């Protein structure tokens, strides 16, 4: 069975159908249909998928940057114990 390249990209990088759907304004069911369908989607739909991946990329890069900065601040104290009132998740 042939699938679309964006499905492979989504799976390789652990992007769920729900996450992509939210990012591009489509339902998870519609994402699934697009991944498996034989027909060519409308240009507007293709643009939504592209925009969704770009939103996810931006979010993940921002998350990675926050992780990097926080790690740099506490890397020498990773095993230090802290009380519940000293941190926020």
C-alpha positions, 0 to 999 in steps of 0.5 A: 500500500502506498501512503503520502510522504507527510504520513512518513514524516509525521510518524518518524517525528512522533506527530500524532494525527490529533496534534497535526489536525489541531495545528492545521485545523483538520480532524484526525479522521481527515488527516487519516483519510488524506494520508491513505487516499488516492485522490489529489487533495485541494490546494487549500488542504495541502496548504493547511497541512504545510502550515500545520507542520510549520506550526509544530516545528516552531513549537518544538523548536521553542520547547527545545530552546526552553529545555536547553536554557533550563538544563544549562541553569541546573545541569550541575544540580540535577540530583538536588532535591527540591520541595513541592513549593519550589517548582512548577510543572 
